[in-house]
Amino acid sequence: MYRVFEALDELVTIVEEARGVPMTSSCVVPRGDLLELLDEIRDALPREVDDAQDVLDKRDDLIEQARAEAGRTLADANAQAERLLAEAQARAEGIMADARAEADRTIAAGQAEYHKLTDRSRAESDRVIQAGREAYERAIEDARHEQARLVSQTEVVQAAHAESARIVDEAHVEADRQRTECDVYVDGKLAEFSELLATTLRTVDSGRNHLRTPGNFPGRGQVYDFQP
């Protein structure tokens, strides 16, 4: 490569020292010397110069190939992104469907439990009231028999009425107590059911918020790795 620069310097010297042609800007140079120097320059040029020229000649083909490869890569990326987005949407819809089904099952179970408890409470209340009535009727019947036997003893009759009234009052008090206990039990079960529903709704809302968060779904031309 150093010989190239020497030959170029010699060419410049020959041209500068050449004899000029009168009345023109031309000059007379030795053709043989110039051709010899040019051959030396050609031989001294490295192989890389020819290779670079080949690359320049083929650059349009290389650019077109690069553009085609970029287009294929972009198309593949878009297809991959659309596939991942479709899979994520299908997974999200499945989660929402499972959450709705679980909520429906929980509501149905709570309603069934509520009806069962209220029916049991009503049955127990009716039984207590009926038992009180029967006791009251027996007391009245006993009092009547006692009154017939002791018709002249007013205090005995009054005591019988008082006893029968006391029995009826106790029956009503017992029925009210059992109703209260049943209401407390039902209220506790409903509170547990309400907490379960709240937890289910929070889970559903969390899934929806996750789907709405920017960046969770790939845009056109982007590829993301969705983890389940």
C-alpha positions in Angstrom: 0.0 0.0 0.0 3.0 2.3 0.7 4.1 1.9 -3.0 0.7 3.3 -4.1 1.4 6.6 -2.4 5.0 6.7 -3.8 3.8 6.1 -7.3 1.1 8.8 -6.9 3.8 11.2 -5.7 5.9 10.4 -8.7 3.0 11.0 -11.0 2.4 14.4 -9.5 6.1 15.3 -9.8 6.1 14.2 -13.5 3.0 16.3 -14.3 4.4 19.4 -12.4 7.8 19.2 -14.1 6.4 18.4 -17.6 7.1 20.8 -20.4 4.2 23.0 -21.2 2.5 23.4 -24.6 2.7 27.1 -25.7 -0.5 29.0 -25.7 -2.4 26.2 -23.7 -2.6 24.8 -20.2 -1.6 21.4 -21.5 1.8 19.7 -21.1 3.9 17.0 -22.6 4.5 14.0 -20.4 6.4 10.7 -21.0 3.6 8.2 -21.8 5.7 5.2 -21.0 6.6 6.4 -17.5 3.1 7.3 -16.7 1.7 3.9 -17.8 4.4 2.1 -15.9 3.5 4.1 -12.7 -0.2 3.4 -13.3 0.5 -0.4 -13.6 2.5 -0.3 -10.4 -0.4 1.5 -8.6 -2.9 -1.1 -10.0 -0.7 -4.0 -8.9 -0.1 -2.4 -5.5 -3.8 -1.9 -4.7 -4.9 -4.5 -2.1 -7.4 -7.2 -2.8 -9.8 -5.6 -0.4 -10.4 -2.7 -2.8 -11.8 -5.1 -5.4 -13.8 -6.8 -2.7 -15.2 -3.4 -1.6 -16.1 -2.6 -5.2 -18.0 -5.9 -5.4 -19.9 -5.1 -2.3 -20.8 -1.7 -3.7 -22.0 -3.3 -6.9 -24.1 -5.8 -4.9 -25.3 -3.3 -2.3 -28.8 -2.9 -3.9 -29.3 -6.7 -3.8 -28.1 -6.8 -0.2 -30.4 -3.9 0.8 -33.4 -5.6 -0.9 -32.6 -8.9 0.8 -32.3 -7.1 4.2 -35.6 -5.4 3.6 -37.3 -8.7 2.7 -35.8 -10.4 5.8 -37.0 -7.5 8.0 -40.5 -7.8 6.5 -40.6 -11.5 7.2 -39.3 -10.9 10.7 -41.9 -8.2 11.4 -44.7 -10.4 10.0 -43.6 -13.3 12.2 -43.5 -11.0 15.2 -47.0 -9.6 14.5 -48.4 -13.2 14.0 -46.7 -14.3 17.3 -48.1 -11.2 19.1 -51.6 -11.8 17.8 -51.5 -15.5 18.8 -50.3 -14.6 22.3 -53.0 -11.9 22.7 -55.7 -14.4 21.6 -54.4 -17.0 24.1 -54.3 -14.4 26.9 -57.9 -13.2 26.1 -59.1 -16.9 26.1 -57.4 -17.5 29.4 -58.9 -14.4 30.9 -62.4 -15.3 29.7 -61.9 -18.8 31.2 -60.9 -17.2 34.6 -64.0 -14.9 34.5 -66.3 -17.8 33.6 -64.9 -19.9 36.5 -65.3 -17.0 38.9 -68.9 -16.4 37.8 -69.7 -20.1 38.2 -68.1 -20.2 41.6 -70.0 -17.1 42.7 -73.3 -18.7 41.4 -72.6 -21.9 43.3 -71.8 -20.0 46.5 -74.9 -17.9 46.2 -77.1 -21.0 45.6 -75.5 -22.8 48.6 -76.0 -19.7 50.8 -79.6 -19.4 49.8 -80.2 -23.1 50.4 -78.6 -22.8 53.9 -80.7 -19.7 54.7 -84.0 -21.4 53.7 -83.0 -24.5 55.6 -82.3 -22.5 58.8 -85.4 -20.4 58.5 -87.6 -23.5 57.9 -86.0 -25.2 60.9 -86.5 -22.1 63.1 -90.2 -21.8 62.1 -90.7 -25.5 62.7 -89.1 -25.2 66.2 -91.1 -22.1 67.0 -94.4 -23.8 65.9 -93.5 -26.8 68.0 -92.8 -24.7 71.1 -96.0 -22.7 70.7 -98.0 -25.8 70.1 -96.5 -27.4 73.2 -97.4 -24.3 75.2 -101.0 -24.3 73.9 -101.3 -28.0 74.8 -99.9 -27.3 78.2 -102.3 -24.4 78.6 -105.2 -26.5 77.5 -104.3 -29.2 79.9 -103.9 -26.7 82.7 -107.3 -25.2 81.9 -108.8 -28.7 81.8 -107.2 -29.6 85.1 -108.4 -26.3 86.5 -111.9 -27.0 85.4 -111.9 -30.4 87.0 -110.4 -28.9 90.1 -113.0 -26.1 90.0 -115.8 -28.6 89.7 -114.4 -30.4 92.7 -113.7 -27.4 94.7 -116.3 -25.0 93.4 -116.6 -23.4 96.7 -112.9 -22.7 97.1 -112.3 -19.5 95.1 -108.7 -19.3 96.0 -108.0 -22.7 94.4 -109.7 -21.6 91.1 -107.7 -18.4 91.0 -104.5 -20.3 91.6 -105.3 -22.6 88.7 -105.9 -19.7 86.4 -102.6 -18.1 87.6 -100.7 -21.4 87.0 -102.2 -21.8 83.5 -101.3 -18.2 82.7 -97.8 -18.8 84.0 -97.4 -21.8 81.8 -98.6 -20.0 78.7 -96.2 -17.1 79.5 -93.3 -19.4 79.9 -94.2 -21.1 76.6 -94.2 -17.7 74.8 -90.9 -16.8 76.5 -89.3 -20.0 75.4 -90.5 -19.6 71.9 -89.1 -16.0 71.8 -85.8 -17.2 73.1 -85.5 -20.0 70.5 -86.5 -17.5 67.7 -83.8 -15.1 68.9 -81.1 -17.9 68.9 -82.2 -19.0 65.5 -82.0 -15.4 64.2 -78.5 -15.0 65.6 -77.4 -18.2 64.0 -78.9 -17.3 60.7 -77.3 -13.8 60.9 -73.9 -15.4 61.5 -74.2 -17.7 58.5 -75.3 -14.8 56.3 -72.2 -12.8 57.5 -69.9 -15.7 56.5 -71.7 -15.9 53.2 -71.3 -12.1 52.7 -67.6 -12.3 53.4 -67.2 -15.2 50.9 -69.0 -13.2 48.2 -66.8 -10.1 48.9 -63.7 -12.3 48.5 -65.0 -13.7 45.3 -65.8 -10.2 43.9 -62.4 -8.9 44.9 -60.8 -11.8 43.0 -62.9 -11.0 39.9 -62.1 -7.3 40.1 -58.4 -8.1 40.5 -58.5 -10.2 37.3 -60.3 -7.4 35.4 -57.9 -4.7 36.6 -55.0 -6.9 35.6 -56.4 -7.2 32.1 -57.0 -3.5 31.9 -53.4 -2.6 32.9 -51.3 -1.2 30.0 -48.5 -3.4 28.9 -50.2 -6.7 29.8 -51.1 -7.3 26.1 -48.6 -7.0 23.3 -49.2 -4.3 20.7 -48.7 -4.7 16.9 -45.1 -5.4 16.2 -44.3 -6.4 19.8 -43.9 -9.8 21.3 -44.4 -10.5 25.0 -44.0 -13.6 27.0 -47.3 -14.3 28.8 -47.0 -16.4 32.0 -50.1 -18.2 33.3 
